[in-house]
Amino acid sequence: MYIAQEESFGPVMVISKFKNGDVDGVLRRANATEYGLASGVFTKDINKALYISEKLEAGTVFINTYNKTDVAAPFGGFKLSGFGKDLGKLSPSLISSLRVLIKERST
C-alpha cells in the first residue's frame, strides 16, 4: 500500500488489519519502509505495546495516543527520516538510534 510506505506530512493515519496474534507480521509490515519518523501503538496490553515499540524502527512511538509531544523530548527519525535528533536537553550528544516513547495516562 503506497500511503503506508511514504512519509506523508499531514493528518494521515494508516490503520491496517492483521490476524489475531500476528505481532511479528505487523512489525515486518510496519518496518518495510524507507522512513521511520513516528509510529503509534493502540492496545490494552501495555507489555505488548512496549514489545512492539522496542521493535519498531521509528524515532517516536506513541502508545494509546498520537502526536502528543513534550518540547523537552528529543525529536527525529530513523532511516531516511532525518539525521540525529533535534530539541531536548540531550540532543547535541544523541545518535539516531534513540527512541522516544509517549504513553497516554490511564484514567
N, C-alpha and C positions, 0 to 999 in steps of 0.2 A: 504494500500500500504506500503510494508516493508520499502522502501527507505525513505518515509515521516515520519517514526516513529523512525528511528535510527539516531544517532549523527554521521554523516559522516564527515570526515575531508578530504577535497579535493575540487576540483572545481565541486561541485554538487549543483544544484538548482532544487527544485521540483516546477513545475508550474501545478496547477490543475484548472479545470473548476468549475464554480459554477453558480447557477441560478441567474439571474439578481436581485439584491436587497437582496440576502440571506446572509447578512453580519454575522448574528449570527450563521448561519450554518457553514460558513467558519471559524469563531472563534472557534467553537466546534471542528472542524476537526484539526485546527492548534494546539490547546491546548491538544489534545488527544494523548499525548506522554509523556514519562518519562523525556524528555530533554527540555531545553529551553535556549540555548546559544545565538542565534541570529535569527532574522527574518527580512523579508523585505515586504514592502507595496508599491505597484505601483498604483497610481491613480492620476487623475487630480483634485480630490476633497480633499483639504487639511483638511477640517473638518472631512471627512470620515477617512482619514489617521490617524488623531490624535485620533479619537474614537477607531479605530482598535488597534492602538499602545498602548493605555491605557489598553485594554482588553487582549492583547497577553501576554502569560506567557513566556517572553524571556528577557534576560538581556540587549540586544541591539536590537533596532528596527530601521532599515534603511528605510527611506522614499524616494522613487523615485531614489534610488541609492543602491549600495550594496558593503560592505567591504571597505568603505572609513572611516577610523577611525582617531581620534586625539590621540596622545600619552598622552595627559593630561586628557583624558576621562577615567573613571573607566571601567574596563573590567571584565566580569564574567557573569555567567548564573543563571538561576532559576532551581529548581528541581534537577535532577542528573547531571546537567552541572556545577558542581563546587560549592564551598562553599565560600561565600563572594566575594569581588572584589579585583582585582589587578590593579596596576597602578593608576595614577591620584592623585591629591593632597589630596583628602578626603578618599582614600581607607582604611587607618587603622581604620577609625571610621564607615565604612559602613556595613550595614547588607545586606543580599542577595536580598532584595526587591527593590533596586534601579534599575531603568530602564534608559538606555541612548538612546536618540533619535538623529538620524543623518539624516538630510534632505538635499537633493540636492538643491542648489540655482537655482531659476528660471532665465532663460536668457532672 
